[in-house]
Amino acid sequence: MYKCIDCQAEFEEPDMERECMGEYHGQPAYEYRAICPLCGSYDFEEVTDGD
Ligand SMILES: [Zn+2]
């Protein structure tokens, strides 16, 4: 479980956003970043139920 710091939403898995990092050996290089599926923020943290 994750919780977004920006919008306070809780979600099981973050969305992945593909970000172009320029070129690498003539090929476009991409990096995947985890984002909040609701607001697209990078600022979220993993939370546990505490059991
Ligand atoms: Zn959010």
mmCIF file of the protein (N, C-alpha, C, O) and its ligand, coordinates in Angstrom:
data_MODEL
# 
_entry.id   MODEL 
# 
loop_
_entity.id 
_entity.type 
_entity.pdbx_number_of_molecules 
1 polymer     1 
2 non-polymer 1 
# 
_entity_poly.entity_id                      1 
_entity_poly.type                           'polypeptide(L)' 
_entity_poly.nstd_linkage                   no 
_entity_poly.nstd_monomer                   no 
_entity_poly.pdbx_seq_one_letter_code       MYKCIDCQAEFEEPDMERECMGEYHGQPAYEYRAICPLCGSYDFEEVTDGD 
_entity_poly.pdbx_seq_one_letter_code_can   MYKCIDCQAEFEEPDMERECMGEYHGQPAYEYRAICPLCGSYDFEEVTDGD 
_entity_poly.pdbx_strand_id                 A 
# 
loop_
_entity_poly_seq.entity_id 
_entity_poly_seq.num 
_entity_poly_seq.mon_id 
_entity_poly_seq.hetero 
1 1  MET n 
1 2  TYR n 
1 3  LYS n 
1 4  CYS n 
1 5  ILE n 
1 6  ASP n 
1 7  CYS n 
1 8  GLN n 
1 9  ALA n 
1 10 GLU n 
1 11 PHE n 
1 12 GLU n 
1 13 GLU n 
1 14 PRO n 
1 15 ASP n 
1 16 MET n 
1 17 GLU n 
1 18 ARG n 
1 19 GLU n 
1 20 CYS n 
1 21 MET n 
1 22 GLY n 
1 23 GLU n 
1 24 TYR n 
1 25 HIS n 
1 26 GLY n 
1 27 GLN n 
1 28 PRO n 
1 29 ALA n 
1 30 TYR n 
1 31 GLU n 
1 32 TYR n 
1 33 ARG n 
1 34 ALA n 
1 35 ILE n 
1 36 CYS n 
1 37 PRO n 
1 38 LEU n 
1 39 CYS n 
1 40 GLY n 
1 41 SER n 
1 42 TYR n 
1 43 ASP n 
1 44 PHE n 
1 45 GLU n 
1 46 GLU n 
1 47 VAL n 
1 48 THR n 
1 49 ASP n 
1 50 GLY n 
1 51 ASP n 
# 
loop_
_struct_asym.id 
_struct_asym.entity_id 
A 1 
B 2 
# 
loop_
_chem_comp.id 
_chem_comp.type 
_chem_comp.mon_nstd_flag 
ALA 'L-peptide linking' y 
ARG 'L-peptide linking' y 
ASP 'L-peptide linking' y 
CYS 'L-peptide linking' y 
GLN 'L-peptide linking' y 
GLU 'L-peptide linking' y 
GLY 'peptide linking'   y 
HIS 'L-peptide linking' y 
ILE 'L-peptide linking' y 
LEU 'L-peptide linking' y 
LYS 'L-peptide linking' y 
MET 'L-peptide linking' y 
PHE 'L-peptide linking' y 
PRO 'L-peptide linking' y 
SER 'L-peptide linking' y 
THR 'L-peptide linking' y 
TYR 'L-peptide linking' y 
VAL 'L-peptide linking' y 
ZN  non-polymer         . 
# 
_pdbx_entity_nonpoly.entity_id   2 
_pdbx_entity_nonpoly.name        ? 
_pdbx_entity_nonpoly.comp_id     ZN 
# 
_pdbx_nonpoly_scheme.asym_id         B 
_pdbx_nonpoly_scheme.entity_id       2 
_pdbx_nonpoly_scheme.mon_id          ZN 
_pdbx_nonpoly_scheme.ndb_seq_num     1 
_pdbx_nonpoly_scheme.pdb_seq_num     101 
_pdbx_nonpoly_scheme.auth_seq_num    101 
_pdbx_nonpoly_scheme.pdb_mon_id      ZN 
_pdbx_nonpoly_scheme.auth_mon_id     ZN 
_pdbx_nonpoly_scheme.pdb_strand_id   A 
_pdbx_nonpoly_scheme.pdb_ins_code    . 
# 
loop_
_atom_site.group_PDB 
_atom_site.id 
_atom_site.type_symbol 
_atom_site.label_atom_id 
_atom_site.label_alt_id 
_atom_site.label_comp_id 
_atom_site.label_asym_id 
_atom_site.label_entity_id 
_atom_site.label_seq_id 
_atom_site.pdbx_PDB_ins_code 
_atom_site.Cartn_x 
_atom_site.Cartn_y 
_atom_site.Cartn_z 
_atom_site.occupancy 
_atom_site.B_iso_or_equiv 
_atom_site.pdbx_formal_charge 
_atom_site.auth_seq_id 
_atom_site.auth_comp_id 
_atom_site.auth_asym_id 
_atom_site.auth_atom_id 
_atom_site.pdbx_PDB_model_num 
ATOM   1   N  N  . MET A 1 1  ? 0.843  -1.198 0.000   1.00 0.00 ? 1   MET A N  1 
ATOM   2   C  CA . MET A 1 1  ? 0.000  0.000  0.000   1.00 0.00 ? 1   MET A CA 1 
ATOM   3   C  C  . MET A 1 1  ? 0.877  1.246  0.000   1.00 0.00 ? 1   MET A C  1 
ATOM   4   O  O  . MET A 1 1  ? 1.878  1.332  0.711   1.00 0.00 ? 1   MET A O  1 
ATOM   5   N  N  . TYR A 1 2  ? 0.474  2.189  -0.807  1.00 0.00 ? 2   TYR A N  1 
ATOM   6   C  CA . TYR A 1 2  ? 1.199  3.447  -0.873  1.00 0.00 ? 2   TYR A CA 1 
ATOM   7   C  C  . TYR A 1 2  ? 0.233  4.591  -0.599  1.00 0.00 ? 2   TYR A C  1 
ATOM   8   O  O  . TYR A 1 2  ? -0.969 4.488  -0.843  1.00 0.00 ? 2   TYR A O  1 
ATOM   9   N  N  . LYS A 1 3  ? 0.782  5.665  -0.093  1.00 0.00 ? 3   LYS A N  1 
ATOM   10  C  CA . LYS A 1 3  ? -0.037 6.843  0.145   1.00 0.00 ? 3   LYS A CA 1 
ATOM   11  C  C  . LYS A 1 3  ? 0.640  8.061  -0.464  1.00 0.00 ? 3   LYS A C  1 
ATOM   12  O  O  . LYS A 1 3  ? 1.817  8.332  -0.230  1.00 0.00 ? 3   LYS A O  1 
ATOM   13  N  N  . CYS A 1 4  ? -0.142 8.779  -1.249  1.00 0.00 ? 4   CYS A N  1 
ATOM   14  C  CA . CYS A 1 4  ? 0.378  9.978  -1.893  1.00 0.00 ? 4   CYS A CA 1 
ATOM   15  C  C  . CYS A 1 4  ? 0.443  11.121 -0.889  1.00 0.00 ? 4   CYS A C  1 
ATOM   16  O  O  . CYS A 1 4  ? -0.519 11.384 -0.167  1.00 0.00 ? 4   CYS A O  1 
ATOM   17  N  N  . ILE A 1 5  ? 1.565  11.782 -0.853  1.00 0.00 ? 5   ILE A N  1 
ATOM   18  C  CA . ILE A 1 5  ? 1.730  12.901 0.071   1.00 0.00 ? 5   ILE A CA 1 
ATOM   19  C  C  . ILE A 1 5  ? 0.984  14.137 -0.446  1.00 0.00 ? 5   ILE A C  1 
ATOM   20  O  O  . ILE A 1 5  ? 0.522  14.972 0.331   1.00 0.00 ? 5   ILE A O  1 
ATOM   21  N  N  . ASP A 1 6  ? 0.882  14.231 -1.756  1.00 0.00 ? 6   ASP A N  1 
ATOM   22  C  CA . ASP A 1 6  ? 0.235  15.411 -2.335  1.00 0.00 ? 6   ASP A CA 1 
ATOM   23  C  C  . ASP A 1 6  ? -1.288 15.355 -2.215  1.00 0.00 ? 6   ASP A C  1 
ATOM   24  O  O  . ASP A 1 6  ? -1.907 16.311 -1.749  1.00 0.00 ? 6   ASP A O  1 
ATOM   25  N  N  . CYS A 1 7  ? -1.898 14.234 -2.636  1.00 0.00 ? 7   CYS A N  1 
ATOM   26  C  CA . CYS A 1 7  ? -3.369 14.187 -2.675  1.00 0.00 ? 7   CYS A CA 1 
ATOM   27  C  C  . CYS A 1 7  ? -3.952 13.259 -1.614  1.00 0.00 ? 7   CYS A C  1 
ATOM   28  O  O  . CYS A 1 7  ? -5.172 13.127 -1.506  1.00 0.00 ? 7   CYS A O  1 
ATOM   29  N  N  . GLN A 1 8  ? -3.084 12.614 -0.829  1.00 0.00 ? 8   GLN A N  1 
ATOM   30  C  CA . GLN A 1 8  ? -3.516 11.761 0.288   1.00 0.00 ? 8   GLN A CA 1 
ATOM   31  C  C  . GLN A 1 8  ? -4.204 10.480 -0.171  1.00 0.00 ? 8   GLN A C  1 
ATOM   32  O  O  . GLN A 1 8  ? -4.772 9.762  0.652   1.00 0.00 ? 8   GLN A O  1 
ATOM   33  N  N  . ALA A 1 9  ? -4.164 10.184 -1.452  1.00 0.00 ? 9   ALA A N  1 
ATOM   34  C  CA . ALA A 1 9  ? -4.804 8.967  -1.948  1.00 0.00 ? 9   ALA A CA 1 
ATOM   35  C  C  . ALA A 1 9  ? -3.976 7.747  -1.573  1.00 0.00 ? 9   ALA A C  1 
ATOM   36  O  O  . ALA A 1 9  ? -2.748 7.814  -1.506  1.00 0.00 ? 9   ALA A O  1 
ATOM   37  N  N  . GLU A 1 10 ? -4.657 6.634  -1.330  1.00 0.00 ? 10  GLU A N  1 
ATOM   38  C  CA . GLU A 1 10 ? -3.961 5.380  -1.078  1.00 0.00 ? 10  GLU A CA 1 
ATOM   39  C  C  . GLU A 1 10 ? -4.183 4.448  -2.256  1.00 0.00 ? 10  GLU A C  1 
ATOM   40  O  O  . GLU A 1 10 ? -5.280 4.387  -2.812  1.00 0.00 ? 10  GLU A O  1 
ATOM   41  N  N  . PHE A 1 11 ? -3.146 3.729  -2.629  1.00 0.00 ? 11  PHE A N  1 
ATOM   42  C  CA . PHE A 1 11 ? -3.248 2.834  -3.784  1.00 0.00 ? 11  PHE A CA 1 
ATOM   43  C  C  . PHE A 1 11 ? -2.306 1.667  -3.604  1.00 0.00 ? 11  PHE A C  1 
ATOM   44  O  O  . PHE A 1 11 ? -1.313 1.758  -2.883  1.00 0.00 ? 11  PHE A O  1 
ATOM   45  N  N  . GLU A 1 12 ? -2.629 0.553  -4.276  1.00 0.00 ? 12  GLU A N  1 
ATOM   46  C  CA . GLU A 1 12 ? -1.838 -0.673 -4.128  1.00 0.00 ? 12  GLU A CA 1 
ATOM   47  C  C  . GLU A 1 12 ? -0.530 -0.609 -4.908  1.00 0.00 ? 12  GLU A C  1 
ATOM   48  O  O  . GLU A 1 12 ? 0.527  -1.000 -4.414  1.00 0.00 ? 12  GLU A O  1 
ATOM   49  N  N  . GLU A 1 13 ? -0.624 -0.111 -6.127  1.00 0.00 ? 13  GLU A N  1 
ATOM   50  C  CA . GLU A 1 13 ? 0.560  -0.046 -6.977  1.00 0.00 ? 13  GLU A CA 1 
ATOM   51  C  C  . GLU A 1 13 ? 0.621  1.313  -7.663  1.00 0.00 ? 13  GLU A C  1 
ATOM   52  O  O  . GLU A 1 13 ? -0.398 1.813  -8.139  1.00 0.00 ? 13  GLU A O  1 
ATOM   53  N  N  . PRO A 1 14 ? 1.785  1.903  -7.715  1.00 0.00 ? 14  PRO A N  1 
ATOM   54  C  CA . PRO A 1 14 ? 1.899  3.187  -8.410  1.00 0.00 ? 14  PRO A CA 1 
ATOM   55  C  C  . PRO A 1 14 ? 1.840  3.011  -9.921  1.00 0.00 ? 14  PRO A C  1 
ATOM   56  O  O  . PRO A 1 14 ? 2.114  1.928  -10.438 1.00 0.00 ? 14  PRO A O  1 
ATOM   57  N  N  . ASP A 1 15 ? 1.493  4.045  -10.603 1.00 0.00 ? 15  ASP A N  1 
ATOM   58  C  CA . ASP A 1 15 ? 1.579  4.059  -12.054 1.00 0.00 ? 15  ASP A CA 1 
ATOM   59  C  C  . ASP A 1 15 ? 3.027  4.250  -12.469 1.00 0.00 ? 15  ASP A C  1 
ATOM   60  O  O  . ASP A 1 15 ? 3.844  4.763  -11.704 1.00 0.00 ? 15  ASP A O  1 
ATOM   61  N  N  . MET A 1 16 ? 3.333  3.833  -13.685 1.00 0.00 ? 16  MET A N  1 
ATOM   62  C  CA . MET A 1 16 ? 4.679  4.041  -14.201 1.00 0.00 ? 16  MET A CA 1 
ATOM   63  C  C  . MET A 1 16 ? 4.613  5.042  -15.339 1.00 0.00 ? 16  MET A C  1 
ATOM   64  O  O  . MET A 1 16 ? 3.799  4.923  -16.254 1.00 0.00 ? 16  MET A O  1 
ATOM   65  N  N  . GLU A 1 17 ? 5.478  6.016  -15.259 1.00 0.00 ? 17  GLU A N  1 
ATOM   66  C  CA . GLU A 1 17 ? 5.541  7.040  -16.285 1.00 0.00 ? 17  GLU A CA 1 
ATOM   67  C  C  . GLU A 1 17 ? 6.867  6.915  -17.017 1.00 0.00 ? 17  GLU A C  1 
ATOM   68  O  O  . GLU A 1 17 ? 7.919  6.776  -16.392 1.00 0.00 ? 17  GLU A O  1 
ATOM   69  N  N  . ARG A 1 18 ? 6.816  6.963  -18.331 1.00 0.00 ? 18  ARG A N  1 
ATOM   70  C  CA . ARG A 1 18 ? 8.044  6.868  -19.113 1.00 0.00 ? 18  ARG A CA 1 
ATOM   71  C  C  . ARG A 1 18 ? 8.580  8.265  -19.376 1.00 0.00 ? 18  ARG A C  1 
ATOM   72  O  O  . ARG A 1 18 ? 7.883  9.129  -19.909 1.00 0.00 ? 18  ARG A O  1 
ATOM   73  N  N  . GLU A 1 19 ? 9.813  8.463  -18.995 1.00 0.00 ? 19  GLU A N  1 
ATOM   74  C  CA . GLU A 1 19 ? 10.425 9.780  -19.144 1.00 0.00 ? 19  GLU A CA 1 
ATOM   75  C  C  . GLU A 1 19 ? 11.640 9.662  -20.055 1.00 0.00 ? 19  GLU A C  1 
ATOM   76  O  O  . GLU A 1 19 ? 12.510 8.818  -19.840 1.00 0.00 ? 19  GLU A O  1 
ATOM   77  N  N  . CYS A 1 20 ? 11.690 10.502 -21.055 1.00 0.00 ? 20  CYS A N  1 
ATOM   78  C  CA . CYS A 1 20 ? 12.823 10.472 -21.975 1.00 0.00 ? 20  CYS A CA 1 
ATOM   79  C  C  . CYS A 1 20 ? 14.043 11.094 -21.308 1.00 0.00 ? 20  CYS A C  1 
ATOM   80  O  O  . CYS A 1 20 ? 13.992 12.212 -20.795 1.00 0.00 ? 20  CYS A O  1 
ATOM   81  N  N  . MET A 1 21 ? 15.148 10.337 -21.328 1.00 0.00 ? 21  MET A N  1 
ATOM   82  C  CA . MET A 1 21 ? 16.366 10.799 -20.671 1.00 0.00 ? 21  MET A CA 1 
ATOM   83  C  C  . MET A 1 21 ? 17.421 11.223 -21.696 1.00 0.00 ? 21  MET A C  1 
ATOM   84  O  O  . MET A 1 21 ? 18.599 11.351 -21.364 1.00 0.00 ? 21  MET A O  1 
ATOM   85  N  N  . GLY A 1 22 ? 16.994 11.438 -22.933 1.00 0.00 ? 22  GLY A N  1 
ATOM   86  C  CA . GLY A 1 22 ? 17.947 11.800 -23.966 1.00 0.00 ? 22  GLY A CA 1 
ATOM   87  C  C  . GLY A 1 22 ? 18.308 10.589 -24.807 1.00 0.00 ? 22  GLY A C  1 
ATOM   88  O  O  . GLY A 1 22 ? 17.497 9.677  -24.967 1.00 0.00 ? 22  GLY A O  1 
ATOM   89  N  N  . GLU A 1 23 ? 19.514 10.575 -25.342 1.00 0.00 ? 23  GLU A N  1 
ATOM   90  C  CA . GLU A 1 23 ? 19.918 9.459  -26.187 1.00 0.00 ? 23  GLU A CA 1 
ATOM   91  C  C  . GLU A 1 23 ? 21.097 8.725  -25.579 1.00 0.00 ? 23  GLU A C  1 
ATOM   92  O  O  . GLU A 1 23 ? 21.922 9.293  -24.863 1.00 0.00 ? 23  GLU A O  1 
ATOM   93  N  N  . TYR A 1 24 ? 21.141 7.446  -25.894 1.00 0.00 ? 24  TYR A N  1 
ATOM   94  C  CA . TYR A 1 24 ? 22.231 6.605  -25.411 1.00 0.00 ? 24  TYR A CA 1 
ATOM   95  C  C  . TYR A 1 24 ? 22.651 5.715  -26.563 1.00 0.00 ? 24  TYR A C  1 
ATOM   96  O  O  . TYR A 1 24 ? 21.892 4.845  -26.991 1.00 0.00 ? 24  TYR A O  1 
ATOM   97  N  N  . HIS A 1 25 ? 23.850 5.926  -27.065 1.00 0.00 ? 25  HIS A N  1 
ATOM   98  C  CA . HIS A 1 25 ? 24.346 5.181  -28.220 1.00 0.00 ? 25  HIS A CA 1 
ATOM   99  C  C  . HIS A 1 25 ? 23.389 5.284  -29.407 1.00 0.00 ? 25  HIS A C  1 
ATOM   100 O  O  . HIS A 1 25 ? 23.129 4.294  -30.092 1.00 0.00 ? 25  HIS A O  1 
ATOM   101 N  N  . GLY A 1 26 ? 22.873 6.478  -29.642 1.00 0.00 ? 26  GLY A N  1 
ATOM   102 C  CA . GLY A 1 26 ? 22.018 6.700  -30.793 1.00 0.00 ? 26  GLY A CA 1 
ATOM   103 C  C  . GLY A 1 26 ? 20.590 6.230  -30.616 1.00 0.00 ? 26  GLY A C  1 
ATOM   104 O  O  . GLY A 1 26 ? 19.764 6.420  -31.508 1.00 0.00 ? 26  GLY A O  1 
ATOM   105 N  N  . GLN A 1 27 ? 20.284 5.624  -29.488 1.00 0.00 ? 27  GLN A N  1 
ATOM   106 C  CA . GLN A 1 27 ? 18.917 5.170  -29.230 1.00 0.00 ? 27  GLN A CA 1 
ATOM   107 C  C  . GLN A 1 27 ? 18.292 6.068  -28.157 1.00 0.00 ? 27  GLN A C  1 
ATOM   108 O  O  . GLN A 1 27 ? 18.964 6.484  -27.212 1.00 0.00 ? 27  GLN A O  1 
ATOM   109 N  N  . PRO A 1 28 ? 17.031 6.352  -28.313 1.00 0.00 ? 28  PRO A N  1 
ATOM   110 C  CA . PRO A 1 28 ? 16.382 7.110  -27.247 1.00 0.00 ? 28  PRO A CA 1 
ATOM   111 C  C  . PRO A 1 28 ? 16.371 6.323  -25.947 1.00 0.00 ? 28  PRO A C  1 
ATOM   112 O  O  . PRO A 1 28 ? 16.022 5.143  -25.915 1.00 0.00 ? 28  PRO A O  1 
ATOM   113 N  N  . ALA A 1 29 ? 16.753 6.992  -24.894 1.00 0.00 ? 29  ALA A N  1 
ATOM   114 C  CA . ALA A 1 29 ? 16.816 6.327  -23.590 1.00 0.00 ? 29  ALA A CA 1 
ATOM   115 C  C  . ALA A 1 29 ? 15.651 6.781  -22.730 1.00 0.00 ? 29  ALA A C  1 
ATOM   116 O  O  . ALA A 1 29 ? 15.353 7.971  -22.628 1.00 0.00 ? 29  ALA A O  1 
ATOM   117 N  N  . TYR A 1 30 ? 15.011 5.821  -22.126 1.00 0.00 ? 30  TYR A N  1 
ATOM   118 C  CA . TYR A 1 30 ? 13.859 6.139  -21.282 1.00 0.00 ? 30  TYR A CA 1 
ATOM   119 C  C  . TYR A 1 30 ? 14.095 5.629  -19.870 1.00 0.00 ? 30  TYR A C  1 
ATOM   120 O  O  . TYR A 1 30 ? 14.766 4.623  -19.640 1.00 0.00 ? 30  TYR A O  1 
ATOM   121 N  N  . GLU A 1 31 ? 13.528 6.350  -18.964 1.00 0.00 ? 31  GLU A N  1 
ATOM   122 C  CA . GLU A 1 31 ? 13.552 5.897  -17.582 1.00 0.00 ? 31  GLU A CA 1 
ATOM   123 C  C  . GLU A 1 31 ? 12.112 5.834  -17.085 1.00 0.00 ? 31  GLU A C  1 
ATOM   124 O  O  . GLU A 1 31 ? 11.306 6.725  -17.352 1.00 0.00 ? 31  GLU A O  1 
ATOM   125 N  N  . TYR A 1 32 ? 11.811 4.772  -16.364 1.00 0.00 ? 32  TYR A N  1 
ATOM   126 C  CA . TYR A 1 32 ? 10.464 4.632  -15.840 1.00 0.00 ? 32  TYR A CA 1 
ATOM   127 C  C  . TYR A 1 32 ? 10.438 5.105  -14.398 1.00 0.00 ? 32  TYR A C  1 
ATOM   128 O  O  . TYR A 1 32 ? 11.269 4.716  -13.577 1.00 0.00 ? 32  TYR A O  1 
ATOM   129 N  N  . ARG A 1 33 ? 9.475  5.940  -14.118 1.00 0.00 ? 33  ARG A N  1 
ATOM   130 C  CA . ARG A 1 33 ? 9.358  6.466  -12.763 1.00 0.00 ? 33  ARG A CA 1 
ATOM   131 C  C  . ARG A 1 33 ? 7.978  6.147  -12.210 1.00 0.00 ? 33  ARG A C  1 
ATOM   132 O  O  . ARG A 1 33 ? 6.974  6.188  -12.922 1.00 0.00 ? 33  ARG A O  1 
ATOM   133 N  N  . ALA A 1 34 ? 7.957  5.835  -10.941 1.00 0.00 ? 34  ALA A N  1 
ATOM   134 C  CA . ALA A 1 34 ? 6.683  5.525  -10.294 1.00 0.00 ? 34  ALA A CA 1 
ATOM   135 C  C  . ALA A 1 34 ? 5.993  6.820  -9.884  1.00 0.00 ? 34  ALA A C  1 
ATOM   136 O  O  . ALA A 1 34 ? 6.608  7.716  -9.304  1.00 0.00 ? 34  ALA A O  1 
ATOM   137 N  N  . ILE A 1 35 ? 4.717  6.898  -10.195 1.00 0.00 ? 35  ILE A N  1 
ATOM   138 C  CA . ILE A 1 35 ? 3.949  8.095  -9.870  1.00 0.00 ? 35  ILE A CA 1 
ATOM   139 C  C  . ILE A 1 35 ? 2.610  7.717  -9.235  1.00 0.00 ? 35  ILE A C  1 
ATOM   140 O  O  . ILE A 1 35 ? 2.141  6.585  -9.353  1.00 0.00 ? 35  ILE A O  1 
ATOM   141 N  N  . CYS A 1 36 ? 2.026  8.674  -8.577  1.00 0.00 ? 36  CYS A N  1 
ATOM   142 C  CA . CYS A 1 36 ? 0.680  8.499  -8.037  1.00 0.00 ? 36  CYS A CA 1 
ATOM   143 C  C  . CYS A 1 36 ? -0.304 8.341  -9.200  1.00 0.00 ? 36  CYS A C  1 
ATOM   144 O  O  . CYS A 1 36 ? -0.309 9.168  -10.111 1.00 0.00 ? 36  CYS A O  1 
ATOM   145 N  N  . PRO A 1 37 ? -1.137 7.292  -9.183  1.00 0.00 ? 37  PRO A N  1 
ATOM   146 C  CA . PRO A 1 37 ? -2.081 7.075  -10.290 1.00 0.00 ? 37  PRO A CA 1 
ATOM   147 C  C  . PRO A 1 37 ? -3.198 8.117  -10.329 1.00 0.00 ? 37  PRO A C  1 
ATOM   148 O  O  . PRO A 1 37 ? -3.885 8.242  -11.342 1.00 0.00 ? 37  PRO A O  1 
ATOM   149 N  N  . LEU A 1 38 ? -3.387 8.859  -9.250  1.00 0.00 ? 38  LEU A N  1 
ATOM   150 C  CA . LEU A 1 38 ? -4.472 9.841  -9.225  1.00 0.00 ? 38  LEU A CA 1 
ATOM   151 C  C  . LEU A 1 38 ? -4.022 11.225 -9.678  1.00 0.00 ? 38  LEU A C  1 
ATOM   152 O  O  . LEU A 1 38 ? -4.668 11.853 -10.518 1.00 0.00 ? 38  LEU A O  1 
ATOM   153 N  N  . CYS A 1 39 ? -2.905 11.697 -9.113  1.00 0.00 ? 39  CYS A N  1 
ATOM   154 C  CA . CYS A 1 39 ? -2.509 13.070 -9.413  1.00 0.00 ? 39  CYS A CA 1 
ATOM   155 C  C  . CYS A 1 39 ? -1.187 13.153 -10.171 1.00 0.00 ? 39  CYS A C  1 
ATOM   156 O  O  . CYS A 1 39 ? -0.801 14.224 -10.639 1.00 0.00 ? 39  CYS A O  1 
ATOM   157 N  N  . GLY A 1 40 ? -0.491 12.012 -10.292 1.00 0.00 ? 40  GLY A N  1 
ATOM   158 C  CA . GLY A 1 40 ? 0.750  12.009 -11.056 1.00 0.00 ? 40  GLY A CA 1 
ATOM   159 C  C  . GLY A 1 40 ? 1.949  12.507 -10.277 1.00 0.00 ? 40  GLY A C  1 
ATOM   160 O  O  . GLY A 1 40 ? 3.003  12.759 -10.861 1.00 0.00 ? 40  GLY A O  1 
ATOM   161 N  N  . SER A 1 41 ? 1.806  12.655 -8.963  1.00 0.00 ? 41  SER A N  1 
ATOM   162 C  CA . SER A 1 41 ? 2.908  13.158 -8.156  1.00 0.00 ? 41  SER A CA 1 
ATOM   163 C  C  . SER A 1 41 ? 3.960  12.085 -7.921  1.00 0.00 ? 41  SER A C  1 
ATOM   164 O  O  . SER A 1 41 ? 3.641  10.898 -7.850  1.00 0.00 ? 41  SER A O  1 
ATOM   165 N  N  . TYR A 1 42 ? 5.200  12.500 -7.801  1.00 0.00 ? 42  TYR A N  1 
ATOM   166 C  CA . TYR A 1 42 ? 6.276  11.574 -7.440  1.00 0.00 ? 42  TYR A CA 1 
ATOM   167 C  C  . TYR A 1 42 ? 6.375  11.400 -5.929  1.00 0.00 ? 42  TYR A C  1 
ATOM   168 O  O  . TYR A 1 42 ? 7.081  10.517 -5.441  1.00 0.00 ? 42  TYR A O  1 
ATOM   169 N  N  . ASP A 1 43 ? 5.670  12.240 -5.204  1.00 0.00 ? 43  ASP A N  1 
ATOM   170 C  CA . ASP A 1 43 ? 5.811  12.243 -3.751  1.00 0.00 ? 43  ASP A CA 1 
ATOM   171 C  C  . ASP A 1 43 ? 4.787  11.329 -3.093  1.00 0.00 ? 43  ASP A C  1 
ATOM   172 O  O  . ASP A 1 43 ? 3.695  11.758 -2.721  1.00 0.00 ? 43  ASP A O  1 
ATOM   173 N  N  . PHE A 1 44 ? 5.162  10.060 -2.957  1.00 0.00 ? 44  PHE A N  1 
ATOM   174 C  CA . PHE A 1 44 ? 4.312  9.159  -2.187  1.00 0.00 ? 44  PHE A CA 1 
ATOM   175 C  C  . PHE A 1 44 ? 5.209  8.248  -1.382  1.00 0.00 ? 44  PHE A C  1 
ATOM   176 O  O  . PHE A 1 44 ? 6.400  8.116  -1.663  1.00 0.00 ? 44  PHE A O  1 
ATOM   177 N  N  . GLU A 1 45 ? 4.626  7.627  -0.385  1.00 0.00 ? 45  GLU A N  1 
ATOM   178 C  CA . GLU A 1 45 ? 5.420  6.783  0.493   1.00 0.00 ? 45  GLU A CA 1 
ATOM   179 C  C  . GLU A 1 45 ? 4.702  5.456  0.713   1.00 0.00 ? 45  GLU A C  1 
ATOM   180 O  O  . GLU A 1 45 ? 3.478  5.369  0.615   1.00 0.00 ? 45  GLU A O  1 
ATOM   181 N  N  . GLU A 1 46 ? 5.480  4.438  1.010   1.00 0.00 ? 46  GLU A N  1 
ATOM   182 C  CA . GLU A 1 46 ? 4.897  3.143  1.274   1.00 0.00 ? 46  GLU A CA 1 
ATOM   183 C  C  . GLU A 1 46 ? 4.383  3.117  2.704   1.00 0.00 ? 46  GLU A C  1 
ATOM   184 O  O  . GLU A 1 46 ? 5.060  3.554  3.634   1.00 0.00 ? 46  GLU A O  1 
ATOM   185 N  N  . VAL A 1 47 ? 3.185  2.600  2.857   1.00 0.00 ? 47  VAL A N  1 
ATOM   186 C  CA . VAL A 1 47 ? 2.599  2.508  4.197   1.00 0.00 ? 47  VAL A CA 1 
ATOM   187 C  C  . VAL A 1 47 ? 2.183  1.061  4.449   1.00 0.00 ? 47  VAL A C  1 
ATOM   188 O  O  . VAL A 1 47 ? 1.859  0.318  3.524   1.00 0.00 ? 47  VAL A O  1 
ATOM   189 N  N  . THR A 1 48 ? 2.202  0.694  5.692   1.00 0.00 ? 48  THR A N  1 
ATOM   190 C  CA . THR A 1 48 ? 1.756  -0.651 6.069   1.00 0.00 ? 48  THR A CA 1 
ATOM   191 C  C  . THR A 1 48 ? 0.560  -0.534 7.006   1.00 0.00 ? 48  THR A C  1 
ATOM   192 O  O  . THR A 1 48 ? 0.374  0.481  7.678   1.00 0.00 ? 48  THR A O  1 
ATOM   193 N  N  . ASP A 1 49 ? -0.227 -1.566 7.037   1.00 0.00 ? 49  ASP A N  1 
ATOM   194 C  CA . ASP A 1 49 ? -1.421 -1.558 7.893   1.00 0.00 ? 49  ASP A CA 1 
ATOM   195 C  C  . ASP A 1 49 ? -1.065 -1.716 9.362   1.00 0.00 ? 49  ASP A C  1 
ATOM   196 O  O  . ASP A 1 49 ? -1.876 -1.437 10.245  1.00 0.00 ? 49  ASP A O  1 
ATOM   197 N  N  . GLY A 1 50 ? 0.126  -2.155 9.605   1.00 0.00 ? 50  GLY A N  1 
ATOM   198 C  CA . GLY A 1 50 ? 0.542  -2.315 10.982  1.00 0.00 ? 50  GLY A CA 1 
ATOM   199 C  C  . GLY A 1 50 ? 0.168  -3.667 11.584  1.00 0.00 ? 50  GLY A C  1 
ATOM   200 O  O  . GLY A 1 50 ? 0.782  -4.111 12.554  1.00 0.00 ? 50  GLY A O  1 
ATOM   201 N  N  . ASP A 1 51 ? -0.811 -4.297 11.024  1.00 0.00 ? 51  ASP A N  1 
ATOM   202 C  CA . ASP A 1 51 ? -1.232 -5.639 11.433  1.00 0.00 ? 51  ASP A CA 1 
ATOM   203 C  C  . ASP A 1 51 ? -1.452 -5.729 12.939  1.00 0.00 ? 51  ASP A C  1 
ATOM   204 O  O  . ASP A 1 51 ? -1.809 -6.791 13.448  1.00 0.00 ? 51  ASP A O  1 
HETATM 205 ZN ZN . ZN  B 2 .  ? -1.556 11.829 -5.598  1.00 0.00 2 101 ZN  A ZN 1 
# 
